[in-house]
Amino acid sequence: MHQQEIKTETTEACNMQVKVHVTGESENPTKLNLRSGRFKMVIDEPENMGGTNEGPSPVQVLLMALAAASM
């Protein structure tokens, strides 16, 4: 298993600062277990792409994040 930690800091126009701490562990080549704060998420590819379909694909997660950011 491969572990990775991502830390980002974002400063917005109104001088608010948001700190995000994300950790991830690769269970296999297509499946990633992520944690940020008290939230957990599994990202995986569908079975027809070699995954186990236990979570949304990376592209689905990206599009969901973009949709949420535009609200």
VOBA-1610 file (N, C-alpha, C; in pm, whole numbers, padded with zeros to 5 digits, always signed):
BEGIN
Met+00082-00118+00000Met+00000+00000+00000Met+00087+00125+00000His+00040+00225-00068His+00111+00351-00077His+00031+00459-00004Gln+00096+00535+00085Gln+00030+00643+00158Gln+00078+00776+00107Gln-00016+00872+00103Gln+00018+01006+00060Gln-00059+01106+00146Glu+00005+01216+00176Glu-00059+01321+00255Glu-00054+01450+00176Ile-00167+01518+00170Ile-00177+01644+00096Ile-00224+01751+00192Lys-00153+01863+00197Lys-00194+01977+00278Lys-00204+02097+00187Thr-00316+02168+00194Thr-00330+02289+00114Thr-00385+02401+00201Glu-00348+02522+00167Glu-00401+02639+00234Glu-00450+02734+00125Thr-00571+02784+00141Thr-00629+02874+00042Thr-00668+03002+00111Thr-00626+03115+00055Thr-00666+03244+00107Thr-00765+03305+00010Glu-00880+03345+00061Glu-00984+03403-00023Glu-00980+03555-00016Ala-01054+03621-00103Ala-01053+03767-00114Ala-01093+03837+00016Cys-01175+03776+00097Cys-01221+03840+00220Cys-01131+03806+00339Asn-01007+03767+00311Asn-00906+03736+00412Asn-00943+03618+00502Met-01028+03531+00455Met-01058+03408+00529Met-00960+03302+00484Gln-00912+03223+00575Gln-00817+03119+00541Gln-00879+02983+00570Val-00867+02893+00475Val-00920+02758+00489Val-00802+02663+00484Lys-00788+02580+00585Lys-00682+02480+00588Lys-00745+02343+00567Val-00690+02269+00474Val-00741+02137+00441Val-00628+02036+00455His-00656+01927+00522His-00558+01820+00541His-00622+01692+00489Val-00563+01633+00387Val-00615+01512+00326Val-00508+01404+00331Thr-00545+01284+00373Thr-00453+01171+00367Thr-00517+01063+00281Gly-00434+00988+00213Gly-00485+00883+00127Gly-00397+00760+00130Glu-00460+00646+00111Glu-00388+00520+00107Glu-00438+00439-00012Ser-00346+00400-00096Ser-00381+00322-00214Ser-00395+00175-00174Glu-00514+00121-00196Glu-00539-00019-00162Glu-00496-00111-00277Asn-00510-00062-00399Asn-00465-00132-00519Asn-00448-00026-00628Pro-00409-00064-00750Pro-00382+00038-00852Pro-00499+00129-00888Thr-00623+00088-00858Thr-00738+00172-00895Thr-00817+00226-00776Lys-00790+00179-00657Lys-00871+00215-00540Lys-00790+00295-00439Leu-00846+00409-00398Leu-00781+00498-00303Leu-00876+00528-00188Asn-00829+00507-00065Asn-00906+00541+00055Asn-00856+00675+00105Leu-00947+00773+00113Leu-00910+00908+00152Leu-00978+00947+00283Arg-00913+01038+00355Arg-00971+01092+00478Arg-00936+01241+00485Ser-01035+01321+00520Ser-01016+01464+00543Ser-01102+01502+00662Gly-01037+01536+00772Gly-01114+01564+00894Gly-01189+01441+00937Arg-01319+01455+00961Arg-01399+01339+01004Arg-01464+01265+00887Phe-01429+01304+00764Phe-01491+01245+00646Phe-01399+01143+00581Lys-01460+01036+00529Lys-01387+00930+00458Lys-01447+00917+00319Met-01364+00880+00223Met-01413+00861+00087Met-01329+00754+00017Val-01394+00674-00063Val-01328+00574-00146Val-01342+00620-00290Ile-01229+00627-00361Ile-01230+00657-00504Ile-01182+00532-00575Asp-01256+00491-00677Asp-01223+00367-00748Asp-01270+00379-00892Glu-01222+00292-00974Glu-01266+00286-01114Glu-01376+00180-01125Pro-01461+00192-01227Pro-01562+00087-01249Pro-01496-00044-01290Glu-01570-00152-01279Glu-01516-00285-01310Glu-01467-00294-01453Asn-01537-00229-01548Asn-01494-00238-01688Asn-01364-00161-01715Met-01315-00086-01615Met-01187-00014-01627Met-01082-00078-01536Gly-01112-00197-01482Gly-01017-00270-01399Gly-01030-00245-01250Gly-01130-00167-01210Gly-01151-00137-01069Gly-01250-00231-01004Thr-01288-00197-00882Thr-01386-00278-00808Thr-01519-00205-00791Asn-01529-00083-00844Asn-01652-00003-00842Asn-01704+00019-00701Glu-01612+00038-00605Glu-01652+00059-00466Glu-01667+00206-00431Gly-01647+00293-00529Gly-01663+00436-00508Gly-01664+00506-00642Pro-01690+00636-00642Pro-01689+00710-00768Pro-01548+00714-00828Ser-01542+00734-00959Ser-01413+00743-01027Ser-01351+00879-01000Pro-01220+00893-01024Pro-01156+01024-01006Pro-01223+01134-01088Val-01266+01103-01209Val-01332+01203-01294Val-01467+01243-01232Gln-01542+01148-01181Gln-01669+01179-01116Gln-01648+01269-00995Val-01545+01241-00916Val-01517+01322-00797Val-01480+01465-00839Leu-01398+01478-00942Leu-01360+01610-00990Leu-01482+01690-01037Leu-01569+01627-01115Leu-01687+01696-01164Leu-01784+01731-01050Met-01796+01643-00950Met-01881+01675-00834Met-01825+01794-00756Ala-01693+01799-00741Ala-01630+01911-00670Ala-01650+02041-00746Leu-01635+02038-00878Leu-01658+02157-00958Leu-01803+02203-00949Ala-01896+02110-00952Ala-02038+02145-00940Ala-02065+02209-00804Ala-02007+02154-00698Ala-02029+02209-00563Ala-01966+02347-00550Ala-01850+02369-00612Ala-01782+02497-00602Ala-01855+02607-00678Ser-01937+02568-00776Ser-02006+02669-00856Ser-02142+02705-00798Met-02182+02644-00689Met-02314+02671-00629Met-02312+02801-00551
//
